[in-house]
């Protein structure tokens, strides 16, 4: 992930996973299992999966953390580190993590 800036109280991100051809279902299974565990972590407000309409295989994750400490605990957890290592073989390109902020 590129540089993270502490903007506002919440930590908000969109993450994109690009599966290799033929590995879409395997990647989605791995992501779903990680999402289920991550939703139970302290400070997790939103941790939801999306995909573009049509035939797009990319998986989008929208996540909102109550505060930066919660996000940092999640990002540095064994669970997240293990997940990232486990899904590498299913990815066509690196995981893309984009920090976003609400437009008032």
N, C-alpha and C positions, 0 to 999 in steps of 0.2 A: 504494500500500500504506500502511496506517496505521502507527502507531509500532511499531518493532521493538525488542524488549528482548533484551539478551543474557542468556538464561536457560540455564544449563548450558553444557556444552562444545559440543554439537552445535546446529545451526540446523535446526529442523523446521517445515515449512509444509504447508498444504493450500491449493491454489489452485483456483478454480472459474471455468470459462469458460462463458458462456451464449450460444450461437449464435443469430443471427437465423433466423427461419423460412426454410427453403430454402438456408441456408448451412452446415448442419451438417457435410456431407462436406468442404467446402472448409476450414472451421475445423479439423476433425480432421486433415486432411492437413498443415496448417501446424503444428499442435501436435505431431504425430508427428515431423516433420522437426526441430523445435526440441529435442524431447526426446532424439532420437538424438544430436544434437550436444552437448547439455548433459551427457549421461551420461559423456562423455569428458573433462569438465573436472576438474581436480584437486580432490580433496576431495568429489566427489559420491559418496554412498553409496547413495541411493535416489532414483530419478526415474521414477516409475511412474504410468501413466494408469488411471483407473477411470471407470465410469459407474454410475448407479443402475439396478437391474433394471427392466425394463419399457420404456416409451417415452420416458424422460427423455433430452433432447438435451444436457443439461449434461455437461461434461467435467471430471473431478476429477483433479488432479495432487497426488500425495504426494511430497514431496521432503525428503531428509535430507542435510545437509552435515556433513562431518567436523568442521568448526570454523567460527567466524564469519568468519574471513578468506576461506575458500573461498566461503562464501555471498556475501559482499560483492563478491568478484571476479566471481562469476557474475551477480549482480544488476546490477552496473554495467558489464558487458561490452557491447561493440558488438553482439554477437550477440543478447543479451537485449533491448537497446533497440530494435534493428531488428525483432525478432519482435513486440514489443508494438505498435510503430507499424503493422506490416503487418497484424495481425489485427483492428485496430479496426473496419474496415469489415464484418467478419463477426459482430461482437458485438451482442447485444441490450441489454446493460448492461455497465458496467465490470467488468474482471477483479477477482475477489474473492480476496484473499490473506489467509489466517488463520494466524497463528503459533500453534503448539500445542506442548505439552510433555507428556512421558510422565507418567502417574500411577503412582507407585511402589506 
